[in-house]
Amino acid sequence: MEAVHRVHVAATDGRRFGDADLVCFLRSSSKPIQAIPFVEAYADLGDDEIAIACASHRAEPAQLDAVRKVLARAGATVDDLENGLQECRPEGKLGHNCSGKHAGMLAACRAHGWELHPYRDPGHPLQRQIAELIGGGATAIDGCGVPTFAMSLRDAAAMLTRAPERIRAAMRARPELVGGSQDATDTDLMRLRDGWIAKGGAEGLFCAAHEDGRGIAFKSEDGAYRAIRAAVGHVLGVDEFLHTPISNSRGEAVGVVELAPA
């Protein structure tokens, strides 16, 4: 055994593992809520536009095309994106994994008649509306430059249950845009199990909600996201997630991430 990752879990049905009152920042797990001002502003959005606004994408061609589509709706360009650059990503600011969210924010500003810049400022009308929607406590600045909010894991479990049905439907229709075409736990959960939406976040956070009203949140204590897949598999009964292979640079399977024996 080379590493041990402790994962805390809280669910709206009362289930818990570890510390359900652990407080953490929501990071990208809150994107389906951050997308609400964008989605509510337009009646003709495609599933691809909504899904990419909720995404932490991998700069795959279809994902970049979806970001471009949202930017065109906003009457904006890549230069208007305030997410900055991301190391080892193509296409400059467009390739940043949060560019879909930022493009959606620009489009929301355009529709509501708000100034486009600086839309990431906590005092901007868009960010004030998002803060009300999330209802979080302490704030910080996320990796892409917009505010992020802290709350307990217990409260984070309920967050995605508040996502509007239009957002849920788009995420389920285009799950490959939300994460990626391969090895993205949120995308794979939505593909493998009906009724779920899911969104991962930095530092080992993962939130999900089912159409029956259940919500759940996972937090890897040390921020290691690789532990999340096995934890989700165990708690939600997704057998396909229970053993996550670790490959070397040659593509050879050299290890596995799995639940430790009780």
Accessible surface in RSA format (square Angstrom, percent):
REM  Atomic radii and reference values for relative SASA: ProtOr
REM  Chains: A
REM  Algorithm: Lee & Richards
REM  Probe-radius: 1.40
REM  Slices: 20
REM RES _ NUM      All-atoms   Total-Side   Main-Chain    Non-polar    All polar
REM                ABS   REL    ABS   REL    ABS   REL    ABS   REL    ABS   REL
RES MET A   1   184.38  95.5  90.77  60.1  93.61 222.9  89.80  76.3  94.58 125.3
RES GLU A   2   175.01 100.5 136.67 103.4  38.34  91.3  58.29 112.8 116.72  95.3
RES ALA A   3    49.07  45.1  21.45  33.1  27.62  62.8  30.51  43.0  18.56  49.2
RES VAL A   4   111.27  73.2  82.32  74.5  28.95  69.8  85.41  74.2  25.86  70.1
RES HIS A   5    44.68  24.4  21.60  15.0  23.08  59.0  22.07  22.7  22.61  26.3
RES ARG A   6   141.68  59.5 132.36  67.5   9.32  22.2  48.36  66.1  93.32  56.6
RES VAL A   7    30.52  20.1  11.73  10.6  18.79  45.3  11.73  10.2  18.79  51.0
RES HIS A   8     6.21   3.4   6.21   4.3   0.00   0.0   5.61   5.8   0.59   0.7
RES VAL A   9     3.69   2.4   3.69   3.3   0.00   0.0   3.69   3.2   0.00   0.0
RES ALA A  10     1.55   1.4   1.53   2.4   0.01   0.0   1.55   2.2   0.00   0.0
RES ALA A  11    10.58   9.7   1.91   2.9   8.67  19.7   2.13   3.0   8.45  22.4
RES THR A  12    64.99  46.2  26.62  27.0  38.37  91.4  32.37  43.5  32.62  49.3
RES ASP A  13    79.52  55.7  38.42  38.2  41.10  97.2  38.13  89.7  41.39  41.3
RES GLY A  14    60.17  74.2   0.00   N/A  60.17  74.2  38.36 105.3  21.81  48.8
RES ARG A  15    91.79  38.5  83.84  42.7   7.95  18.9  60.54  82.7  31.25  18.9
RES ARG A  16   135.20  56.8 114.82  58.5  20.38  48.5  37.86  51.7  97.34  59.0
RES PHE A  17    88.93  44.5  83.39  51.7   5.54  14.4  88.93  53.9   0.00   0.0
RES GLY A  18    32.15  39.6   0.00   N/A  32.15  39.6  17.52  48.1  14.63  32.8
RES ASP A  19    59.15  41.4  57.56  57.3   1.60   3.8  18.67  43.9  40.49  40.4
RES ALA A  20     1.36   1.2   0.56   0.9   0.80   1.8   0.56   0.8   0.80   2.1
RES ASP A  21    85.48  59.9  75.73  75.4   9.75  23.1  27.82  65.5  57.67  57.5
RES LEU A  22    47.58  26.5  44.80  32.0   2.78   7.0  47.58  33.4   0.00   0.0
RES VAL A  23    96.50  63.5  73.10  66.2  23.40  56.4  73.10  63.5  23.40  63.5
RES CYS A  24    13.10   9.9   5.89   6.6   7.21  17.0  12.93  32.7   0.18   0.2
RES PHE A  25    69.63  34.8  63.81  39.5   5.82  15.2  63.81  38.7   5.82  16.7
RES LEU A  26     0.38   0.2   0.38   0.3   0.00   0.0   0.38   0.3   0.00   0.0
RES ARG A  27    61.75  25.9  60.06  30.6   1.69   4.0   2.76   3.8  58.99  35.8
RES SER A  28    12.38  10.5  12.38  16.5   0.00   0.0   2.23   4.7  10.15  14.2
RES SER A  29     0.00   0.0   0.00   0.0   0.00   0.0   0.00   0.0   0.00   0.0
RES SER A  30     1.89   1.6   1.89   2.5   0.00   0.0   0.00   0.0   1.89   2.7
RES LYS A  31     0.09   0.0   0.00   0.0   0.09   0.2   0.00   0.0   0.09   0.1
RES PRO A  32     0.00   0.0   0.00   0.0   0.00   0.0   0.00   0.0   0.00   0.0
RES ILE A  33     0.65   0.4   0.65   0.5   0.00   0.0   0.65   0.5   0.00   0.0
RES GLN A  34     7.05   3.9   3.46   2.5   3.59   8.5   0.19   0.4   6.86   5.2
RES ALA A  35     5.34   4.9   0.03   0.1   5.30  12.1   5.31   7.5   0.03   0.1
RES ILE A  36     9.03   5.1   8.86   6.6   0.17   0.4   9.03   6.5   0.00   0.0
RES PRO A  37     0.46   0.3   0.22   0.2   0.24   0.9   0.46   0.4   0.00   0.0
RES PHE A  38     2.89   1.4   2.60   1.6   0.29   0.7   2.60   1.6   0.29   0.8
RES VAL A  39    12.57   8.3   8.44   7.6   4.13  10.0   8.44   7.3   4.13  11.2
RES GLU A  40   121.14  69.5  83.56  63.2  37.58  89.5  37.41  72.4  83.73  68.4
RES ALA A  41    32.97  30.3   1.48   2.3  31.49  71.6   9.51  13.4  23.46  62.1
RES TYR A  42    44.90  21.0  29.94  17.0  14.96  38.9  33.69  25.3  11.21  13.8
RES ALA A  43   116.67 107.3  68.02 105.0  48.65 110.7  78.76 110.9  37.91 100.4
RES ASP A  44   102.24  71.6  78.55  78.2  23.69  56.0  46.58 109.6  55.67  55.5
RES LEU A  45    13.79   7.7   2.26   1.6  11.53  29.0   2.26   1.6  11.53  31.0
RES GLY A  46    22.72  28.0   0.00   N/A  22.72  28.0  21.66  59.4   1.06   2.4
RES ASP A  47    50.46  35.3  44.05  43.8   6.40  15.1   7.75  18.2  42.71  42.6
RES ASP A  48    27.00  18.9  25.82  25.7   1.18   2.8   5.69  13.4  21.31  21.2
RES GLU A  49     2.15   1.2   2.15   1.6   0.00   0.0   0.00   0.0   2.15   1.8
RES ILE A  50     0.30   0.2   0.30   0.2   0.00   0.0   0.30   0.2   0.00   0.0
RES ALA A  51     0.00   0.0   0.00   0.0   0.00   0.0   0.00   0.0   0.00   0.0
RES ILE A  52     0.00   0.0   0.00   0.0   0.00   0.0   0.00   0.0   0.00   0.0
RES ALA A  53     1.86   1.7   1.32   2.0   0.54   1.2   1.32   1.9   0.54   1.4
RES CYS A  54     0.00   0.0   0.00   0.0   0.00   0.0   0.00   0.0   0.00   0.0
RES ALA A  55     0.00   0.0   0.00   0.0   0.00   0.0   0.00   0.0   0.00   0.0
RES SER A  56    25.07  21.2  17.23  23.0   7.84  18.1  16.54  35.2   8.53  11.9
RES HIS A  57     0.50   0.3   0.03   0.0   0.47   1.2   0.03   0.0   0.47   0.6
RES ARG A  58   105.18  44.2  89.05  45.4  16.12  38.4  33.13  45.3  72.05  43.7
RES ALA A  59    12.38  11.4   1.27   2.0  11.11  25.3   1.27   1.8  11.11  29.4
RES GLU A  60    43.97  25.2  41.61  31.5   2.36   5.6  25.36  49.1  18.61  15.2
RES PRO A  61   107.12  78.1 102.03  93.0   5.09  18.5 107.06  88.4   0.06   0.4
RES ALA A  62    52.52  48.3  41.90  64.7  10.62  24.2  46.75  65.8   5.77  15.3
RES GLN A  63     0.84   0.5   0.84   0.6   0.00   0.0   0.84   1.8   0.00   0.0
RES LEU A  64    11.15   6.2  11.15   8.0   0.00   0.0  11.15   7.8   0.00   0.0
RES ASP A  65    84.05  58.9  77.18  76.8   6.87  16.2  26.40  62.1  57.65  57.5
RES ALA A  66     4.06   3.7   1.64   2.5   2.42   5.5   3.69   5.2   0.38   1.0
RES VAL A  67     0.00   0.0   0.00   0.0   0.00   0.0   0.00   0.0   0.00   0.0
RES ARG A  68    97.26  40.8  92.36  47.1   4.90  11.7  51.69  70.6  45.57  27.6
RES LYS A  69    93.99  45.9  84.92  52.1   9.07  21.6  62.19  56.0  31.80  33.9
RES VAL A  70     0.00   0.0   0.00   0.0   0.00   0.0   0.00   0.0   0.00   0.0
RES LEU A  71     6.89   3.8   6.89   4.9   0.00   0.0   6.89   4.8   0.00   0.0
RES ALA A  72    77.14  70.9  50.41  77.8  26.73  60.8  59.58  83.9  17.56  46.5
RES ARG A  73    67.05  28.2  38.40  19.6  28.65  68.2  22.26  30.4  44.79  27.1
RES ALA A  74     0.05   0.0   0.00   0.0   0.05   0.1   0.05   0.1   0.00   0.0
RES GLY A  75    58.34  71.9   0.00   N/A  58.34  71.9  35.97  98.7  22.37  50.1
RES ALA A  76    12.20  11.2   0.00   0.0  12.20  27.8   0.64   0.9  11.57  30.6
RES THR A  77    81.36  57.9  76.86  77.9   4.50  10.7  75.49 101.4   5.87   8.9
RES VAL A  78    52.18  34.3  50.16  45.4   2.02   4.9  50.16  43.6   2.02   5.5
RES ASP A  79   122.09  85.5 103.95 103.5  18.14  42.9  28.79  67.8  93.30  93.0
RES ASP A  80    33.22  23.3  32.09  31.9   1.13   2.7   1.27   3.0  31.96  31.9
RES LEU A  81     1.64   0.9   0.00   0.0   1.64   4.1   0.00   0.0   1.64   4.4
RES GLU A  82    36.20  20.8  19.65  14.9  16.55  39.4  22.37  43.3  13.83  11.3
RES ASN A  83     7.77   5.4   0.00   0.0   7.77  18.7   0.83   2.0   6.95   6.7
RES GLY A  84    31.80  39.2   0.00   N/A  31.80  39.2  30.73  84.3   1.07   2.4
RES LEU A  85   137.15  76.4 107.93  77.2  29.23  73.5 108.11  75.9  29.05  78.2
RES GLN A  86    57.83  32.3  47.74  34.9  10.08  24.0  20.42  43.5  37.41  28.4
RES GLU A  87   159.05  91.3 129.65  98.1  29.40  70.0  57.15 110.5 101.91  83.2
RES CYS A  88   126.17  95.4  76.75  85.6  49.42 116.1  45.37 114.9  80.80  87.1
RES ARG A  89    65.77  27.6  44.04  22.5  21.73  51.7   9.77  13.3  56.01  33.9
RES PRO A  90    70.44  51.3  58.20  53.1  12.24  44.5  69.72  57.6   0.72   4.5
RES GLU A  91    97.63  56.0  69.36  52.5  28.27  67.3  17.93  34.7  79.69  65.1
RES GLY A  92    37.87  46.7   0.00   N/A  37.87  46.7  28.16  77.3   9.71  21.8
RES LYS A  93    47.10  23.0  45.00  27.6   2.10   5.0  24.17  21.8  22.93  24.4
RES LEU A  94     4.38   2.4   4.38   3.1   0.00   0.0   4.38   3.1   0.00   0.0
RES GLY A  95     0.00   0.0   0.00   N/A   0.00   0.0   0.00   0.0   0.00   0.0
RES HIS A  96    11.85   6.5  11.85   8.2   0.00   0.0   4.13   4.3   7.72   9.0
RES ASN A  97    33.40  23.0  33.40  32.3   0.00   0.0   0.23   0.6  33.17  32.1
RES CYS A  98     7.61   5.8   7.61   8.5   0.00   0.0   0.00   0.0   7.61   8.2
RES SER A  99     0.00   0.0   0.00   0.0   0.00   0.0   0.00   0.0   0.00   0.0
RES GLY A 100     0.03   0.0   0.00   N/A   0.03   0.0   0.03   0.1   0.00   0.0
RES LYS A 101     5.59   2.7   3.54   2.2   2.05   4.9   3.32   3.0   2.27   2.4
RES HIS A 102     0.00   0.0   0.00   0.0   0.00   0.0   0.00   0.0   0.00   0.0
RES ALA A 103     0.00   0.0   0.00   0.0   0.00   0.0   0.00   0.0   0.00   0.0
RES GLY A 104     1.95   2.4   0.00   N/A   1.95   2.4   1.95   5.4   0.00   0.0
RES MET A 105     4.89   2.5   3.31   2.2   1.58   3.8   4.25   3.6   0.64   0.9
RES LEU A 106     0.00   0.0   0.00   0.0   0.00   0.0   0.00   0.0   0.00   0.0
RES ALA A 107     0.00   0.0   0.00   0.0   0.00   0.0   0.00   0.0   0.00   0.0
RES ALA A 108     0.62   0.6   0.62   1.0   0.00   0.0   0.62   0.9   0.00   0.0
RES CYS A 109     0.00   0.0   0.00   0.0   0.00   0.0   0.00   0.0   0.00   0.0
RES ARG A 110   116.16  48.8 100.03  51.0  16.13  38.4  44.31  60.6  71.85  43.5
RES ALA A 111    47.31  43.5   6.43   9.9  40.88  93.0  15.79  22.2  31.51  83.5
RES HIS A 112    76.64  41.9  48.03  33.4  28.61  73.2  35.36  36.4  41.27  48.0
RES GLY A 113    68.98  85.1   0.00   N/A  68.98  85.1  35.59  97.7  33.39  74.8
RES TRP A 114    58.45  23.5  46.36  22.4  12.09  28.4  31.91  17.0  26.53  43.0
RES GLU A 115   136.79  78.5 128.28  97.0   8.51  20.3  50.89  98.4  85.90  70.1
RES LEU A 116    28.86  16.1  25.45  18.2   3.41   8.6  25.45  17.9   3.41   9.2
RES HIS A 117    81.40  44.5  63.07  43.8  18.33  46.9  57.74  59.5  23.66  27.5
RES PRO A 118    76.68  55.9  76.68  69.9   0.00   0.0  76.68  63.3   0.00   0.0
RES TYR A 119     0.00   0.0   0.00   0.0   0.00   0.0   0.00   0.0   0.00   0.0
RES ARG A 120   101.29  42.5 100.26  51.1   1.03   2.5   4.83   6.6  96.46  58.5
RES ASP A 121    63.24  44.3  59.61  59.3   3.62   8.6  10.16  23.9  53.07  52.9
RES PRO A 122    78.19  57.0  67.61  61.6  10.58  38.5  68.79  56.8   9.40  58.4
RES GLY A 123    41.61  51.3   0.00   N/A  41.61  51.3  31.58  86.7  10.03  22.5
RES HIS A 124    13.38   7.3   7.06   4.9   6.32  16.2  12.69  13.1   0.69   0.8
RES PRO A 125    46.22  33.7  42.20  38.5   4.02  14.6  43.17  35.6   3.05  19.0
RES LEU A 126     0.92   0.5   0.92   0.7   0.00   0.0   0.92   0.6   0.00   0.0
RES GLN A 127     2.90   1.6   1.32   1.0   1.58   3.8   0.87   1.9   2.03   1.5
RES ARG A 128   127.33  53.5 124.28  63.4   3.05   7.3  52.51  71.8  74.82  45.3
RES GLN A 129    48.63  27.2  45.58  33.3   3.05   7.3  20.81  44.3  27.82  21.1
RES ILE A 130     0.14   0.1   0.14   0.1   0.00   0.0   0.14   0.1   0.00   0.0
RES ALA A 131    35.96  33.1  30.26  46.7   5.70  13.0  30.63  43.1   5.33  14.1
RES GLU A 132   144.86  83.2 115.32  87.2  29.54  70.3  49.27  95.3  95.59  78.0
RES LEU A 133    54.03  30.1  44.14  31.6   9.89  24.9  47.90  33.6   6.13  16.5
RES ILE A 134     4.69   2.7   0.00   0.0   4.69  11.3   0.05   0.0   4.64  12.6
RES GLY A 135    58.82  72.5   0.00   N/A  58.82  72.5  29.54  81.1  29.28  65.6
RES GLY A 136    24.28  29.9   0.00   N/A  24.28  29.9   1.26   3.5  23.02  51.6
RES GLY A 137    52.87  65.2   0.00   N/A  52.87  65.2  38.49 105.6  14.38  32.2
RES ALA A 138    68.95  63.4  49.51  76.4  19.45  44.2  61.26  86.3   7.69  20.4
RES THR A 139    85.59  60.9  59.06  59.9  26.53  63.2  25.66  34.5  59.93  90.6
RES ALA A 140    38.15  35.1  27.28  42.1  10.87  24.7  37.86  53.3   0.29   0.8
RES ILE A 141   103.24  58.8  76.61  57.1  26.63  64.2  76.61  55.2  26.63  72.3
RES ASP A 142    16.82  11.8  10.70  10.6   6.12  14.5   2.37   5.6  14.45  14.4
RES GLY A 143    71.62  88.3   0.00   N/A  71.62  88.3  42.02 115.3  29.60  66.3
RES CYS A 144     5.54   4.2   0.83   0.9   4.71  11.1   1.79   4.5   3.75   4.0
RES GLY A 145    13.35  16.5   0.00   N/A  13.35  16.5  12.38  34.0   0.98   2.2
RES VAL A 146     0.24   0.2   0.24   0.2   0.00   0.0   0.24   0.2   0.00   0.0
RES PRO A 147     5.48   4.0   4.97   4.5   0.52   1.9   4.97   4.1   0.52   3.2
RES THR A 148     4.42   3.1   3.38   3.4   1.04   2.5   4.34   5.8   0.08   0.1
RES PHE A 149     9.40   4.7   9.27   5.7   0.14   0.4   9.27   5.6   0.14   0.4
RES ALA A 150     8.52   7.8   6.87  10.6   1.65   3.8   6.87   9.7   1.65   4.4
RES MET A 151    19.38  10.0  11.55   7.6   7.83  18.6  18.82  16.0   0.56   0.7
RES SER A 152    19.32  16.3  16.50  22.0   2.82   6.5  13.25  28.2   6.07   8.5
RES LEU A 153     0.00   0.0   0.00   0.0   0.00   0.0   0.00   0.0   0.00   0.0
RES ARG A 154   115.00  48.3 109.73  55.9   5.27  12.6  51.11  69.8  63.90  38.7
RES ASP A 155    80.98  56.7  75.21  74.9   5.77  13.6  13.71  32.3  67.28  67.1
RES ALA A 156     0.29   0.3   0.07   0.1   0.23   0.5   0.07   0.1   0.23   0.6
RES ALA A 157     1.39   1.3   0.74   1.1   0.65   1.5   0.74   1.0   0.65   1.7
RES ALA A 158    35.74  32.9  35.74  55.2   0.00   0.0  35.74  50.3   0.00   0.0
RES MET A 159     0.12   0.1   0.00   0.0   0.12   0.3   0.12   0.1   0.00   0.0
RES LEU A 160     0.73   0.4   0.59   0.4   0.15   0.4   0.59   0.4   0.15   0.4
RES THR A 161    39.78  28.3  20.37  20.7  19.41  46.2   9.63  12.9  30.14  45.6
RES ARG A 162   114.46  48.1  92.63  47.2  21.83  52.0  69.41  94.9  45.05  27.3
RES ALA A 163     5.45   5.0   0.00   0.0   5.45  12.4   0.00   0.0   5.45  14.4
RES PRO A 164    42.65  31.1  31.61  28.8  11.04  40.1  42.65  35.2   0.00   0.0
RES GLU A 165   103.47  59.4  94.78  71.7   8.69  20.7  67.46 130.5  36.00  29.4
RES ARG A 166    96.34  40.5  89.96  45.9   6.38  15.2  57.91  79.1  38.43  23.3
RES ILE A 167     0.00   0.0   0.00   0.0   0.00   0.0   0.00   0.0   0.00   0.0
RES ARG A 168    19.65   8.2  19.65  10.0   0.00   0.0   5.18   7.1  14.47   8.8
RES ALA A 169    37.15  34.2  32.17  49.6   4.99  11.3  33.87  47.7   3.28   8.7
RES ALA A 170     0.00   0.0   0.00   0.0   0.00   0.0   0.00   0.0   0.00   0.0
RES MET A 171     0.00   0.0   0.00   0.0   0.00   0.0   0.00   0.0   0.00   0.0
RES ARG A 172    66.00  27.7  49.56  25.3  16.43  39.1  23.62  32.3  42.38  25.7
RES ALA A 173    54.09  49.7  23.44  36.2  30.65  69.7  34.63  48.8  19.46  51.6
RES ARG A 174    76.39  32.1  76.39  38.9   0.00   0.0  22.59  30.9  53.79  32.6
RES PRO A 175    12.69   9.2  12.69  11.6   0.00   0.0  12.69  10.5   0.00   0.0
RES GLU A 176    41.30  23.7  40.66  30.8   0.63   1.5  24.38  47.2  16.91  13.8
RES LEU A 177     1.26   0.7   1.26   0.9   0.00   0.0   1.26   0.9   0.00   0.0
RES VAL A 178     0.00   0.0   0.00   0.0   0.00   0.0   0.00   0.0   0.00   0.0
RES GLY A 179     4.20   5.2   0.00   N/A   4.20   5.2   4.20  11.5   0.00   0.0
RES GLY A 180     0.00   0.0   0.00   N/A   0.00   0.0   0.00   0.0   0.00   0.0
RES SER A 181    55.49  46.9  44.75  59.7  10.74  24.7  28.76  61.2  26.73  37.4
RES GLN A 182   129.46  72.4 125.48  91.7   3.98   9.5  33.01  70.3  96.45  73.2
RES ASP A 183   114.98  80.5  97.38  96.9  17.60  41.6  25.57  60.2  89.41  89.2
RES ALA A 184     5.50   5.1   2.87   4.4   2.62   6.0   5.50   7.7   0.00   0.0
RES THR A 185     9.25   6.6   6.69   6.8   2.57   6.1   0.00   0.0   9.25  14.0
RES ASP A 186     8.85   6.2   8.85   8.8   0.00   0.0   0.35   0.8   8.51   8.5
RES THR A 187     0.00   0.0   0.00   0.0   0.00   0.0   0.00   0.0   0.00   0.0
RES ASP A 188    16.63  11.6  16.36  16.3   0.27   0.6   5.35  12.6  11.28  11.3
RES LEU A 189     0.11   0.1   0.11   0.1   0.00   0.0   0.11   0.1   0.00   0.0
RES MET A 190    13.99   7.2   0.00   0.0  13.99  33.3   0.00   0.0  13.99  18.5
RES ARG A 191   116.89  49.1  83.66  42.6  33.23  79.1  40.03  54.7  76.86  46.6
RES LEU A 192    71.91  40.0  50.65  36.2  21.27  53.5  53.26  37.4  18.65  50.2
RES ARG A 193    72.91  30.6  71.25  36.3   1.66   4.0  33.23  45.4  39.69  24.1
RES ASP A 194   132.75  93.0 115.81 115.3  16.94  40.1  38.84  91.4  93.91  93.7
RES GLY A 195     5.16   6.4   0.00   N/A   5.16   6.4   0.86   2.4   4.30   9.6
RES TRP A 196    16.42   6.6  15.98   7.7   0.44   1.0   3.51   1.9  12.91  20.9
RES ILE A 197     0.00   0.0   0.00   0.0   0.00   0.0   0.00   0.0   0.00   0.0
RES ALA A 198     0.00   0.0   0.00   0.0   0.00   0.0   0.00   0.0   0.00   0.0
RES LYS A 199     1.87   0.9   1.87   1.1   0.00   0.0   0.00   0.0   1.87   2.0
RES GLY A 200     5.76   7.1   0.00   N/A   5.76   7.1   5.01  13.7   0.75   1.7
RES GLY A 201     7.20   8.9   0.00   N/A   7.20   8.9   5.05  13.9   2.15   4.8
RES ALA A 202    49.72  45.7  34.14  52.7  15.58  35.4  45.83  64.5   3.88  10.3
RES GLU A 203    91.05  52.3  83.03  62.8   8.02  19.1  18.96  36.7  72.09  58.9
RES GLY A 204     0.04   0.0   0.00   N/A   0.04   0.0   0.00   0.0   0.04   0.1
RES LEU A 205     0.30   0.2   0.30   0.2   0.00   0.0   0.30   0.2   0.00   0.0
RES PHE A 206     0.00   0.0   0.00   0.0   0.00   0.0   0.00   0.0   0.00   0.0
RES CYS A 207     0.64   0.5   0.64   0.7   0.00   0.0   0.64   1.6   0.00   0.0
RES ALA A 208     0.32   0.3   0.00   0.0   0.32   0.7   0.00   0.0   0.32   0.8
RES ALA A 209     0.00   0.0   0.00   0.0   0.00   0.0   0.00   0.0   0.00   0.0
RES HIS A 210    26.55  14.5  26.36  18.3   0.20   0.5  16.05  16.5  10.50  12.2
RES GLU A 211   112.11  64.4  81.17  61.4  30.94  73.7  24.90  48.2  87.21  71.2
RES ASP A 212    89.51  62.7  48.23  48.0  41.28  97.6  42.48 100.0  47.03  46.9
RES GLY A 213    46.27  57.1   0.00   N/A  46.27  57.1  31.61  86.7  14.66  32.8
RES ARG A 214    86.09  36.1  84.43  43.0   1.67   4.0  37.49  51.2  48.60  29.5
RES GLY A 215     1.24   1.5   0.00   N/A   1.24   1.5   0.15   0.4   1.09   2.4
RES ILE A 216     2.34   1.3   2.30   1.7   0.05   0.1   2.30   1.7   0.05   0.1
RES ALA A 217     0.00   0.0   0.00   0.0   0.00   0.0   0.00   0.0   0.00   0.0
RES PHE A 218     0.00   0.0   0.00   0.0   0.00   0.0   0.00   0.0   0.00   0.0
RES LYS A 219    25.16  12.3  25.16  15.4   0.00   0.0  11.34  10.2  13.82  14.7
RES SER A 220     0.00   0.0   0.00   0.0   0.00   0.0   0.00   0.0   0.00   0.0
RES GLU A 221    96.97  55.7  74.03  56.0  22.94  54.6  25.94  50.2  71.03  58.0
RES ASP A 222    87.96  61.6  50.87  50.6  37.09  87.7  46.37 109.1  41.59  41.5
RES GLY A 223    18.43  22.7   0.00   N/A  18.43  22.7   4.03  11.1  14.40  32.3
RES ALA A 224    24.42  22.5  14.36  22.2  10.06  22.9  24.42  34.4   0.00   0.0
RES TYR A 225    79.99  37.3  73.66  41.9   6.33  16.5  70.85  53.2   9.14  11.3
RES ARG A 226   108.23  45.4  93.59  47.7  14.64  34.9  56.45  77.2  51.78  31.4
RES ALA A 227     8.03   7.4   5.13   7.9   2.90   6.6   5.45   7.7   2.58   6.8
RES ILE A 228     0.00   0.0   0.00   0.0   0.00   0.0   0.00   0.0   0.00   0.0
RES ARG A 229    42.19  17.7  41.74  21.3   0.44   1.1  12.10  16.5  30.09  18.2
RES ALA A 230     4.74   4.4   4.72   7.3   0.02   0.0   4.72   6.7   0.02   0.1
RES ALA A 231     8.72   8.0   7.08  10.9   1.64   3.7   8.27  11.6   0.46   1.2
RES VAL A 232     0.00   0.0   0.00   0.0   0.00   0.0   0.00   0.0   0.00   0.0
RES GLY A 233     1.03   1.3   0.00   N/A   1.03   1.3   0.00   0.0   1.03   2.3
RES HIS A 234    89.68  49.0  71.72  49.8  17.97  46.0  44.88  46.3  44.80  52.1
RES VAL A 235    17.71  11.7   3.94   3.6  13.77  33.2   7.38   6.4  10.33  28.0
RES LEU A 236    30.26  16.9   3.55   2.5  26.70  67.1   8.80   6.2  21.46  57.8
RES GLY A 237    45.24  55.8   0.00   N/A  45.24  55.8  30.29  83.1  14.95  33.5
RES VAL A 238     0.26   0.2   0.26   0.2   0.00   0.0   0.26   0.2   0.00   0.0
RES ASP A 239   103.49  72.5  92.84  92.4  10.64  25.2  28.54  67.2  74.95  74.7
RES GLU A 240    95.50  54.8  66.99  50.7  28.51  67.9  52.91 102.3  42.58  34.8
RES PHE A 241     0.18   0.1   0.00   0.0   0.18   0.5   0.18   0.1   0.00   0.0
RES LEU A 242    49.76  27.7  48.38  34.6   1.38   3.5  48.38  34.0   1.38   3.7
RES HIS A 243   113.28  61.9 100.33  69.7  12.95  33.1  73.77  76.0  39.51  46.0
RES THR A 244    29.14  20.7  28.11  28.5   1.03   2.5  29.06  39.0   0.08   0.1
RES PRO A 245    90.71  66.1  74.87  68.2  15.84  57.6  75.21  62.1  15.50  96.3
RES ILE A 246    56.62  32.2  53.53  39.9   3.09   7.4  56.62  40.8   0.00   0.0
RES SER A 247    68.20  57.6  39.85  53.2  28.36  65.3  19.61  41.8  48.60  68.1
RES ASN A 248    54.83  37.8  37.76  36.5  17.07  41.1  30.62  73.7  24.21  23.4
RES SER A 249   125.84 106.3  76.53 102.1  49.31 113.6  59.77 127.3  66.07  92.6
RES ARG A 250   188.65  79.2 152.42  77.7  36.24  86.3  57.64  78.8 131.02  79.4
RES GLY A 251    60.17  74.2   0.00   N/A  60.17  74.2  30.30  83.2  29.87  66.9
RES GLU A 252    78.36  45.0  72.18  54.6   6.18  14.7  39.63  76.6  38.74  31.6
RES ALA A 253    82.83  76.2  49.32  76.1  33.52  76.2  49.42  69.6  33.41  88.5
RES VAL A 254    92.07  60.6  52.36  47.4  39.71  95.7  61.72  53.6  30.35  82.3
RES GLY A 255    34.13  42.1   0.00   N/A  34.13  42.1  26.83  73.6   7.30  16.4
RES VAL A 256    70.07  46.1  47.76  43.2  22.31  53.8  47.76  41.5  22.31  60.5
RES VAL A 257    17.54  11.5  14.04  12.7   3.50   8.4  17.54  15.2   0.00   0.0
RES GLU A 258    87.14  50.0  65.64  49.7  21.50  51.2  16.60  32.1  70.53  57.6
RES LEU A 259    91.66  51.0  74.29  53.2  17.37  43.7  77.12  54.2  14.55  39.2
RES ALA A 260    57.79  53.1  41.20  63.6  16.59  37.7  44.42  62.6  13.37  35.4
RES PRO A 261   120.90  88.1  90.83  82.8  30.07 109.3 102.73  84.8  18.16 112.9
RES ALA A 262   153.57 141.2  71.92 111.0  81.66 185.7 110.67 155.8  42.90 113.7
END  Absolute sums over single chains surface
CHAIN  1 A    11342.8       8238.5       3104.3       5979.4       5363.3
END  Absolute sums over all chains
TOTAL         11342.8       8238.5       3104.3       5979.4       5363.3
